[in-house]
Amino acid sequence: MSTPYSALETPALLVDLDRMERNLDRAARYVSAHGLSLRPHVKTHKTPWIAAAQMERGARGLTCATPREAEVMSEVADDLLVAYPTVGAARARRVAELPAGVRVTVGLDGPVAIDCLAAAAARADRPVRVLVELDLGMRRVGVATVDDAIALAQQVRRSAPLEFAGIMFYPGHVREPMAQQDEQLTAIGRSVRAAVDAFDRAGLHPEVVSGGSTPTLWRSHEIDGVTEIRPGTYVFNDRTTAAIGACSWDDCALTVLATVVSTAVPGQAVIDAGTKSLGREPLRGAEGTGFGALLDRPEVTVKQMSEEHGILDLSQTDWMPTVGSLVRVVPNHVCISVHLADTMHGMRSELVERSWTIAARSREPQPVAGGVAP
């Protein structure tokens, strides 16, 4: 039986199911129109139920960052990419011991990660595919030169049961508004084409060329050679995504429901959602301050926070909330808010239609109970 979202104890994560489904449908249409494969990153939602909805819309597989995410998502997908180096025996073992019916691919950028994964795959007696990661500007992980990437691919070829599958990159450094991304996307495209050509000359054709992010999602087809993309945030979107024009404000599907708990200080209101609900990430790549904004009053921002308190800046509005009022905050970075909660609530027309556990938010190995979340 559906209940009004106003009956929820706050702070709580609310997902507008109509908006989320529109977001999923739009991405599915985009990749179909441009001949790309979609392998969405589950770090944003961390729930099998939403992952299943992505798979139903034609996603090739799923992208994970942690072994726990991969363990959980193996319930709903038989093709998983762990886009994180398998450094350490424990991490490599968990990846190699995913269910036998799951095709596993790992992204990595160094010989130590290759050795760890090869040993774990040999013990598990299973093939594991490898994407060698290139750094095309993010300066986080990935090798700096194509020659280094080719050398790693050759090491993979020598490290059975590993299999070289292709190359990957993450354009996370491209944070500008969509209309201002031309120069960086052109540079990335040149680098990708040069890498593919070099791998072909070396007799190491990359079957998969994996890239993409939500800020660059809708221009991914402009990057020559890319075969699949791995956006995550697009499922919900957030204040940052809207600020750079990668979605509209009406595409923001997840909000943090909060209660006004104090109006004692003039010019502000205090809500029960602070850093432990919203995170503390500023806007990136766009103008603006604060750590979130109200869905129905985007001029009202969360200007300061402590652990359980968020302070709303009322200087730009004539709205005067009362103690006990409910507000819905669009976070700056939705992935962090999801990771900080245990449960999400899906609603339509202000009624909670379903609730589900955020099953992949922990890191320790745990049994997955009950299959796909209700």
Secondary structure by P-SEA (a helix, b strand, c coil): cccccccccccbbbbaaaaaaaaaaaaaaaaaaccccccccccccccaaaaaaaaaacccbbbbccaaaaaaacccccbbbcccccccaaaaaaaaacccccbbbbbbccaaaaaaaaaaaaaacbbbbbbbbbbccccccccccaaaaaaaaaaaaacccccccbbbbbccccccccccaaaaaaaaaaaaaaaaaaaaaacccccccccccccccccccccccccbbbbcccccccaaaaaacccccccccbbbbbbbcccccccccccccccccccccccccccccccbbbccccccccccccccbbbbbcccccccccccbbbbbbcccaaaaaaacccccccccccccccccccccccccccccccccc
